[in-house]
Amino acid sequence: MAALCKKYRVQPFKVGPDFIDPGHHTRICDRASRNLDSFIMGEKGVIETFRRASADADFSIIEGVMGLYDGLDSTEIASTAHVAKILDVPVLLVIDARGVSRSLAAVVKGFSEFDNVNIQGIILNNVGSERHVKLVRDSLTSAGINIPIIGALPKNKELSIPSRHLGLHMASENTLNVKLLSDFIEKHIDMEAVINIANAYTPPYVELKEPEETFNVRVGIAQDSAFCFYYQDSLDALKRQGADIVFFSLMSDDLPQVDGLYLGGGYPELYAKELESSGTREQIKKAADDGMPIYGECGALMYLNETLTTDRTYRMAGILGAGSRMTDKLQGLGYTEAQVVSDSPLTRKGTMIRGHEFHYSVTECGRDARFAYRLRRGKGIIDGKDGLMEHNTLASYMHTHPAAVSFAEFLKLCSRYKT
């Protein structure tokens, strides 16, 4: 992406429900990265997001997830290969070449014949020398494999990003030298070959529909170091449905004049002290008691509860009758499928919502806790239940996507609250 951005408009994408990698893409390309997830969004949703976002770009780059064929359980669903087949895009297969040579021919042969995926080029990572690359290339030739090696990257300790419990550090924390990165790629990857492969591609067609109903409302969205996990498609969907979006910080800003709140995930556990001391906490509690619609995901659930325990117990917004506690063990990770068992600020009873969860915290609720979701897949808050509700506030461990559930009900509620 960095190398192509020197001359072209590059639209970045990420396979799967990741929030962190798209942030790095956005920083590199100066253009919002989009997620492509065939489980949550469905095939039509994947094509629609791809067509909308790439319409005015010169090139699109889709970063895969895990291994090429790793999907939901033992299926292809939500894998990089599945998205590649939905969009019929050419694939560049990146292979770790450390410590192997001829064996890579077996890997390439297996990957190229395993499924009907259009592998157009190979990029070798962690190569030891030019001789190492020649051994691999000769092995491919002798095995009758005609997929070209278009890049070979030697080890480079200068190009790395540190990690924490939820993944890589955020793009705002990253000090990676972009020029060093792009120069390294241009030196070791045949960019002309990449461009030629991309130029031969024709995207699939899908009719892009606009929402049937729009709403003249203002929606506040928490955006700071503590709350930063949002799909760009969610923000765009709110705007297409007429919402005026107002970004603010739960740590340093007053609650703006809005008709509803959407609070995403992030790292409230790293900023619990600042969140507790901010006056915004009490302002949001008052607004919730007054009936303002509030929708929150994952980190927002922890914030909207009464307490959050990390190194000590901190007071949070106190809207939901529950408390969250950080642990050193992964508590929930994977795709979710929720049956809506009660009307909520987001949707009506009887619908199904797909999403995902990823959290190290546990949330303990009072006996009278009201839940909006019963999970067919996933862990949720407790006993397969998720989506705590109080007043017009809903918060869950589940992150979802506008292709899985519309914001229309939420915006209707915002409109009624405004009136």
N, C-alpha and C positions, 0 to 999 in steps of 0.2 A: 504493500500500500504506500509506504513512504517513498519508495523508488518511483512508482508510477505518478505519485502526486507532484513530482517535480515539473511534469509537463501536462498532466491530464486531470480531469475531474473524476475522482474515484469514489464509487458508492460502496461502503463496507457492509457486510452482513456476517452474522454469527449463527451457526446451527445450534439449536437447543435453547434452553431457558436461562442463559447466562446474562448477568448484568454487568460483570466486571470487564470482560474482554471487549464488549462494545464500547465501553468508555475509552479504552486505549485506541480503538479504531477511530472513534470520533475525534480524539485529540490529534491523531496522525493525519486524518483526511480533512479535518475541519468541516465535517459533514456527518450528520447523525447516523450512527450504525443501527441496523435493524436485525431483529431476531427472526429466524425461520425455523419453526418447530411444527412438524407435521402431526404430532399427537395433540398439542394444545390448539393449534390453529386450523388443522385440517389441510388437505391438499389445496383447496381453493384459496384458503387464507394465505398459504405460503406463496402461491402464484400472485395473488393480489398485492401483497406487501412488496414482493420483488418488482412487479411492474410499476407500482406507484413510486417507489424509492429510486429506481434506476432509470426512470424516464429521461432525465436530462443529464445523465452521467456518461462519460466516455468509456469507462470500464467499471465492472462490478467484481468485487472479490468476496467470496464466501469462505470464511474460516470454518472448518469442520469442528466436530466434537468427538473426543475419545478416538477410537480407531474407526476406520472408514465404515465398517459394517456393524458397529456396536449401536444397538437400538434398545427399544423397550423390551425388557426381559430377553427372550431369545429370538425376538422378531426383528424385522428391518425397520419397523415404525420409529420415527424420530431420529434415525441414524443419518449420518452424513450422506451415505449412499442413497437413502430414501429421498432426501431432499434433492440430491443430484439427479435422480431419475424423474422426480416430479417436474423439475425445471429443465431437464435434458441438457444440463451444463457439462462442459468438459472438466475433468478432474486432474489435478496435479497431485500425485501421490508422494508424500514426504515420508522418507524412511530413515530411521536411525542406523547409520552405517558403522557405528563404533564396534570394532572388534570382529567384524565379519566381512566377507567378500563374495565368494561364489554362492553362499547361502542366500544372498539377496536375490539371486535369480529365481530361487524357489519361492521366495516371498512375493516377488512381482508376478510370477506365473500364477501363484495361488490367488492373489488379489485380482488379477485381470480376468481370470476364468471363473471365479466364484459366483459372480452375478453380472447382470447386464449393465455395467457401469462404464462410462466412456472415459477411461484413463488415457490421457493424451501426453503426459510427461511425468518424469520422475525427478524429484529433488532429494539428493542425498544429504543427510545432516550428520555432523560430527565426523567428517572424513579425516583421515590421518595425513594423506599426502596425495600428490598427483598419481603416483604409482598405485595407491589404493583405489583411486577412481578408475584408473585403467583396468585394474583387475576386475572390478565390478562390471564395467562396460563390456569387456571381453567375455565375461561370464554370461551376460544377457544375450550377446550376439551368438555365442556357441549354443545357447538354449533355444535359439530361434525366436527370441522376444524382440519385437520391433518397436517397443515404446522407448523413446529417446530419453537420455539423462539430460535435462536442461539446466541443472544446477547442482553444485556440490559445495556445501558449506563446511569450512574447517571450524574447529572449536574456537570460541571467542568468549573469554570470561568477561569482557567489557560489556557485552550485550546480555544483560539479565535483569529480571524484575523480582524483587523479594515477595514472599507470600505470608499470609496469616491464616486464621482458622477457616475463613470463607473463601479463600483463594488468593489470587495476586493482589498486591496493593493497588489502590485505585489510581486512575490516570492522573488525578490531581496531586498524588504523592510521588509520581514517577519522575525520576530525573534522567531517564534514558536519553542519550544523545541521538536525536533523530537524524542528523546529518551523518554521523558515524554509522548508524543503522542502514540508511539508504545507500551510502557509498559501499558498504560491505556487501549488500545484496546485488548492486549493479556490477560489482567485481566478480561475484561468484555465481550469478544466475544469468542465463541468456535471456535478457529482457525482450529482445526482438522475437524470440520463440514464444514467450509468454503472450506478447501482443498479437502475434499471428494466430495462436490458438484461440484467443478471446475474440478476434475479429471474425472468425468463421462461425460464430454462434448467433442463432436467432431465437429470441425468447418466446415462450408460449403466450397465447392470447387469453385474457379473461376480461369480462365486462366489469368495469369499475363502477360500482353503484354508490350513490350518495345517500345519506340518511333520509328517511321519510319525514322525520320530525326534528326540528331544531328548537333550542331553548336559549333565551336571553338571560344568562346567569353568569356570575363570577365564581370561579372555583379556586380556592387556595391550595397550593401544592407545596409541601415542605421540601426544600432543596438546600441541603448543606452537607457537611461531612458526616453527620449522623444519619441522614435520610437521603439516599442517593440512588436507590434501586427502582428504576422506572423503565418500562418499555417505551420507546419513542412512539410506537404505534398507539399506545394508550393516550399519550398527550395529543397526538394528531386526531384521534377519534373524538376526544373531548372538544377539540377546536372545530372539527367538522360538524359536530352536533350543536354548535353555537356557543360553547362555553368560552368565556374570557378567562384565561389562566393567569393567576397571580402567584409568583414564586416568593417564598419567604423562609426564614430560618426559625426553627423552634428553639434555637439557643440564644438568638440575639435580636430578633424582631418582635414587634407587637403583632397580634393577630390582625391581619388586614380586613378591610370591609369586604366580606365575601358572603355568598349564599350557601356554601358547602365546602368541605375539606376532603382532599384525597392525600393520604399519608402513605408513602411507600416504605420499603424495607431499607436496610442499611446497617449501621453500627451504633445503635443507641447505647449498647453496653460499654463502648469506648468513651462515651461522652455523657455518662449518667449524671456526673456532678454538675456539668453545665446545664443539662436539661432540668434537673431539680431546682437549680437556682434561678432559672429564667421565669420571668413573670408571665410568659406566654402560656405556661402550663395551666395557671388558674384562669386565664382568659378563655382557653379552649374548653375547660371544664364548664365554665359558665355558659358558653355557647351551646355545648352539648345538652346541658340541662334545659336550655331554652328551646331545644328541638332542632338545632342545626344538623343537617345530614353530614355524617363523617364516615368515610370508608377508609380502612387501613389494612395493610398487608405486612405480615411478619414482624419486622422491627417496630412497625406502628402499633401492633398488638401489645408489645412490651411497653410502649410509651403510654398507651391509652389505659393500661391497667393501673392499679393502685400503687404498686411498688415494683422495683427492679433491683434484684440482688446480684452484685458483682463482688467487689472487694468488701462492700458493706451494703446495707439496704438503703435504697434511695426512693424518695417519693416521686411518683409520676403523675399523670393527669388525673387519675382517680375516677375515670368515667365508667370503666368496666370493673365489676366486682371480682377481681382476680389479681394475682401477683406472679411475676415471672422471675426465674432464677437461672443464671448462667451456669453451665456445667462444662467440664473438660471432655465430654463425650458427645459425639454426634447423636442427636435425638430424632431427627427426621430428615430424610434425603430421598427425593425421587418425585415422580409424577403423581398427581392426585386426580381423583374423579369424585365429585361431590354431588349427592342428591340434595336439592334444596328442600328442606322439610318445613320451613316457615317463611312467610313473606319477610323480606329484609330490605334495607335501604338500597341494595344492589339489584335484586331480582325477586321474582315471584315464586311461591311454593310450587314444587312439581318439576322445575327445570333441572337440567344437569349442567354442571360446570367442570371443565378440565383446567388443571393448573399444575403447579409444582410446589414443593416445600424444601427448605434447606435451613436447618437451625440447630444450634447447640443449647438452646434454652428449653426449660420446661415451664409450663404455666399451670398454676393451681387455682381452681375456681371455687366460688361459694356454692352451696347446695342448690340455690335457686337460679343458677346460671342458665341463660337461654342461648341455645345454639341454633344457627341457621342451616348448618350442613351436617349430613351424615355421609361419611366417606365410604365409597365403594373401593377406593384405592388410596393408600396413604395413611399417615398416622394422625395428623391433626393435633388438637389440644389434649384430648383425653378420650379413651374408649372409642376411637374412630369418629369423634365429633369435632367440629371446627366451626368457626364463625360466631364468636361471642357477640351478643347484642344487648344494647341498653339505650333507651330513648330512640333516636334515629342514628345511632352509631353502630357500625358493624366492623369487626376486625378479626382477621384469621391468620393462621400460619401460611395458608395457601396464597400464592401469587397467581393471578390469572391474566388473561389477555383479551382485548376487545373482540378478537375473532372467536373467542369462546363464550363471552357474555357481553352484551351491549351495556353501555353506560346510560341508556335511555331512562330506566326506572330511577336511577340515582339523580339524574338531571331533572326529571319530573318533580322529585321530592325537593330538590334545590329551588325549583321554580315556585312550588307551593310555600316553601319557607320564606322566600323573598317576598311573596305577596302578603 
